[in-house]
Structures are given as C-alpha cells and as structure tokens.
Amino acid sequence: MQVTVVEEFNHDEWDVRLKKASGGPFLSVPWLESFRDSKCSPFYFRFVSETNTVGLAAGLRFSPPHPLLGKIFKKLFLFTGPVFMQSIPDLKKLCLTKLYEYAVKENYTHLEIRAYDYSHPLGFGKLPFIKEKKEEYILDLQRDWPEIERNMRKNIVQQVKFAQKKGLSFHESGSPGTMIDDLIGLLGETQERRLSKGYERYSYLYMPHIRKEILYRLFENKVGRLFFVRTGDKIVSISFIAAYNHKSYALLIGSTKQAYALRAPTFNWFNMIKKLKDEGFDYLNLGGVPEDSSKDKMVFAKTSYGAEKTMCAGVKTPHLNGSFFNLMNIIYTKLPDAKIKKTIAKVLSGRRG
C-alpha cells in the first residue's frame, strides 16, 4: 500500500472529513486557527492512498524568528495523533512514517505528537521516536443518565444536593466578557489551596502554547465553552472545556476558597456533565493526572464522577539535525532575549561560512 501526504487548504472540506473520521477538538480548524500568529501556523494533512483519503493529521508549524535559526528550531507540533477513515493493517505505522519523512524532507528540527485525548496505539517500527504515555480519565456519556449517576460516588450526589440547598446556580456563558480573566484569577486561588494541602507547585496553564489570549480565541471560535457557578451575584467557580463533534475535553477549572465549602466545584462538574449528556455528547475527557505527590488525589477526584482510566499515546523525535544543534536548541529555548538569539544566528552563519 502506497500513501502520500497531501496538505489540505479547504477548511470546509477538512471539517467534513474530520467528522467522518470521528475526530475530536484538537484536530479541528476552530481549535488550531486559534493559535495562528506570526511564528505559528496550523497545518492540515491528508494521508492519501491512490485517490482515497485514509487518514488525517493536523497541528501547528513553529518557525524561528530568523531563517538562520531554522537549524535549531523549526517544529511540527500535534496536540493529538492521526485519525483514520478505515481500519487497515499497518496503516498507522505507514502514516507515521510518512509524517516523519515529511518533517525530514522539509528541514524540521522536531516532530512532536502529544497524547491529549488519543487512546490509540501508535506503531512506528524502527523510527527514532521517543514514546509518551499518559493516563487520562474519560467519562462515557452514551449511557443512560441514571447509569452515569449510579457510577458516581455517593458523596458526589450528596454534595450537589448540599450546594443546591445553599442556593448555588449553574450557568453557561454566552459571551466571555472578563470571565476568562476571572478564570485565570480563580486558577491562582485553586493553586494556592492545593499547595496548602501538600500538592506540588504546577503550571495551571499546563497545555503547551495555551495563553490567556488563546482561551479568548477558542471561545470566539466556538470550540471553547465556559461554565460557571454563582452564589447570589458572585461567581465562585468557572470551568473551560474544548468541545467539537460531540467530543469534549476538560481543560481548566478554578474556584474561590469559599467555593469549596459550598461544594461549588462538584456542583459545576456535575451540572456540566448533565448538560453535555443532554446535548448528545459521546464523552467528556477529564484530562490526565500529574506524576507527582498529588496523583492519587487527582485520580480519586476524576474517578469519583465515574470516569475510567485510559492510556493515551504520543511520540516525539530527538533533534533531527543532530547533537550540536540539539545543544544549541536547549540554549536557544532558555534565552528570551531577542538580541542573544540574533547572536546565535550570526554564529550559525559563521559556521556555514
């Protein structure tokens, strides 16, 4: 079987094919276009055999600020692995090989496929990939609601009833206004609470390349959704999810210190799950867990809602231009000063000469 990589520029065609392949938000046009800027542009690849599209892969191209830095850093980054239109033996390995060959031919320094929401094995034979394995916790929403509720721990329903008695109300935002700014503030409060309970310090904007302005774009592009809980006129808990093609991924939730006493985070999750179920979503992926001292607590929290552990897979290459350029890349990525980066470009220019 012969496969070639074809770049798709028609967003409408991509959307039709992606839905046929049951692709989720991280391969979608609304998600990827939210990251577009002067140094980053989305790509959409079709794997074609004869005249048939057999698979799809999409992500972000990262270009250096100076052409001479291309030997150090020019990256193809995918949030999740390819999806396939049909089940064919060795198709995954073949498409991954073609993606690797494309990266080498086009002089990319790195090819990285992250494991977000990708519960499929990736076969890559003798290619020099480094494996990534990640636990994620997925809640099946295709079951009847009474069954979903039964699979939750009893204290979840009890906490929801407690929150209702305290007068909490659940809402979805139709316009972000300042809510994403508010969410960032609440993420900070949540972090401080967790640190006080012995959690290790973490970055709450944990997903690569996510920034506050990206969250606004995701919402504007209708792939990001905001849910929140009020007590009176005060918002005490906000959650942000990615949603596309009846598949959803929980990205962020932040709450005030008062919110935990009122069981607002639980109230937020429970009502969001119910709403997504009513809208016909296939699943809600509650995301992964950190490999630190907080892991057991996070696993307990996610499985409390009935989510099941799923192993997700990703891969990345070592530096495709060798050890010298890998060292230069390490130095480059740790130097924010533009002048120093230009100096490195001059060094490379001299090396070429």
N, C-alpha and C positions, 0 to 999 in steps of 0.2 A: 504493500500500500504506500503510495506517494502522497505526501502532504506538503503544502506550501503555506507561507504566512502572507496574508493579504491585509493591508490596512484599510479599515472601513471609515469613511468620512461622512457618510449619511447617518445622522443621529436617529432619524425615524426608523431607518432600516435596522440599525443596531438594536433599538428598543424592541422591535417586533421579534427579532431573532433571540434576544436575551430572554424575553418572556416565554418563548417556545422552549428554551433550554432550562427554564425554571431558575434563572439566575437571580441573585439577591442584590441588595443595595450597593455593595462595594464594587460591582461591575457596571453599575448603571451610569448613564450620561449625567443625570442630575447630581449624583454624588461626585463624580470625577471632575466635572466642569466647575464645581465649587472651589477647587484647588488651583485653577488656572491663574498664573501670573507671569511676570517677565522671565522667571527662571524655571517655571514648571508648566508643562502642557500635557493634557491627557492623550492617551493613545488607545485605539480600539482595533484589535487584531482578530481576524477570522482565520481559522485553520481550514484550508480547502483541499479536498481530495477530488480530482477530476473537476467537476463543476459543482460539487456539493460542499456546503459549509458543514463541517463535522464538529467544530469546537470554537469557543470564544475565549479570549483573554483580554483584559483591559487594565490599565493602570496609569502611572504618571512617569513622564520623562523629566529628569532633572539635568539641566545644562549648567556649566560653570559660568561665572561672570566674565571670564576671559578665555578665548579659544585655546590658548596655550595650557590652560588648566584642565583641558579635556582628558589628558593622560592620567590625571589624578582623580577627577571626579566627574563622571557622566553616567548617570544611573537610570536603569529601568526598575521601577518600583510598583509592585502589585499588592493591594491590600488582601487579596484572596486569590486562590488558584483558578485555573480554567474550568469552564463548564462545557459539557459535550452534548451534541444533538442526538447521539445514538451510542449504544454500547458496543464497542468494537475492541477485540483483544489488542493489547499493547498500544491503544490509541493515546492514552495519557503519556506514556513514555515517549512516543513518537512526537507528540505536540510539544512536550517539554524540551526535547532535543532540538526541535526547530526554533523554539524561542531562544534557547541558548546560542544556537548558531547565528541567529539574527543579531543578538547582542554582541557577539564577537565580530561579525562582519561590519556592523555599524560603529565599531570602536567604543562601545560602552565599557565602563570600568567595573560595573556591578550589575547583577540581575538578582533582585530580591522579591520573593513571593511570600508574603506573610500568611499566617494561618487563620486570620479572622473569619469565622463563620464557614470554615472549609473542612467538613467532616468526611473527606475522601482521601484515600492513599494517593501519593504521588510517586510514580515509578520513574527512575531516571538512570538506571543502568550504571555505566562507568563514568558518567559526567561528574565533574568535581563539585558537587553540591554539598552544602552543609545542611543537615536536616533541622527543622524546627518542629517540636511537638508542643501542643498547648491544650490544656483542659478548658473546655467551655461547657456551659450549663444551659441546655436547651429545653424549653417548655413547649410540649406538643399542644397546639390549640385546636387540632382537628377532632379531638374527643369531645363528647358532650360536656356541658358546663358542670353538671353535678359530679361527674367523674373527675374533672380538673380540680374542683373544690375539695373532693374527698382525698385527693393525693397531696393536698397541702397539710402541713402540720396543724393540729387543732388550735394551737395558740395564735396562728395567723388570723383565723376567722374571729377568734375572741378579741384580738387587738383591733380588728376592723370594727367590730361592734362597739368597742370602747371608744374609738375615735368618733364614731357616729354620735354616740351619746354626748361627747364633748363638743358637738356642733361643727366638726370639720366638714368641708365640702371639697369635692374633686372637680377639676375643670381641665379643658384643653385650650391652649392659646391659639387664637386666630391670627394674631399679629404679635411679633416678638417685643416690639417697643424696647423697653430697657430690661426685659426679662432675662436675656442671656447674660447681661451684666450682673443681674441679681443672682443668676445661677452660679456664675464664677465666684461671687461672694459667699454663697452657701456652700460651694465645694470647699472653700477655705475653712469654713466653720466645721464642716464634716471632718475634714482632715485633722483639725485641732482636737476634736473629740476623740477620733481614733488614736491619735498619738498619746492622748492622756490615758487610754486603755491599754497601752503597750504595743500598738501597731508600729511597724517601721515607717519612716518617712517615705512618701511616694509622690509621684507627679500625678495630679488628678486629671490633667490633660494628657493622658498616657498614650493615646494612639498617635503614631507618627504623623507629623505635619498638621495636626489639628491645632488651631488657634482660635481665639475668640471670634475674629472676623470670619473665619471659615464656618463656625457654627451659624452665624447670621446668614451666610450664603446657602448653607444646607437647608435652612428653614425657608428661605426665599425660593429655592429650587424645588421645594415640596418633597424632599427626601428626608428632611429632619422634622421631627414633631416634638412639641413641648407640652408637658402635662404638669399641673401644679395643684397644691392643696392649700386651702385657706382656713384660717380660724378668724372669723369676723372679716375684717378688711385686710388682714395681714397674711401675706404669702409665707408659708413656713417650710415648704418642700417643693422642689422643682426637679423634674426628670426630663432627659433629652434622649430620643431614640432615632435610629435610622430605620426607614420603612419604605419598602418598594416591592411590588409584585407579590403581595401577601406574605412577605417575609420581613421580620423586624429584628433589630439588634439594639439592646440597651447600652447606650454609651455613657451616660452620666446621670448621677442623682446627688443633689445637695440639699441639706436641711439645716434649720436652726437648732440650737441646743434645746429650745423649748419644744421643738417638733418631736423629739424622741420621747419625751414624757407623754406627749399626746398620741403617740403611735402613728404620727403622720407619714413617715416613710413607708411603713407597711400599708397604710391606707392608700397611698399613692400607687404602689406596686399592684396591689390587689385590684383596684379600680381600672388601672391601665390594662392589666391582663384581661379583665372582663370586657373592656371596650374593644380591644383588639380581637378577642374571640367573637364578639358580636359583629364585627366588621368582616369576618371571614378570613382572618389571617391564619396561615399554616402553623407558624411558630413564633415564639419570642425567644431569642437567644439572650440570656442574661450575662453573657460575656465570660471571660476567664477569671482566674484567681492568681494572685502573686505567689512566687516561690519564696516566701519568707514566713516569719512567725505568725502572720495574720491568715495564712492559708486555710487552716481548719475552721476559723470563724467565718471566713467568706464562703467556704463550701457549705457550711451549715446554713448560712443565710440564704443562699441560692437554692439549695435543695428543699428548704422549708416551703417554697412555692410549688414544689413538685417537678422542678427542673432536673433533668438527668445528665450525668457527666458524659461528655462526648469528646473523644480525642480528635483534635484538628491538626492539619499538617501544613507545613510550609517549607521552603528551601531558600538558600541564598548561595551565591558563588563567593569564593575568595576573590581578591582583586584580580581582574582579568589581564592586567598589564604587568604583573609580577611584583616581587617583594619590595623593590626600590620604590615603585610608585605607590605601593600599599603604605609604606612608611610615610611618604610624602602626604598621602591622603589622611593618615592619622593626625599629622601635624596640622594640615590644612583645616580639617573639620574642627579643630580645637582653637583656631585663631579667628576671632570675629573681626579683626582689624583689616579693612579693605586694602590698606597700603601694604601690609605684610603679604597679603595674598597676591598682590601685583608683583612683589619682590620674588615670590616663589615662581611666578610666571616667567620672570626675567631669567631666573636660574635655569629653568627648563629650556628657555630659548637659547642660552649659552651652551647647555648640554647638547642641544640639537646641532649647534654650530660646531 
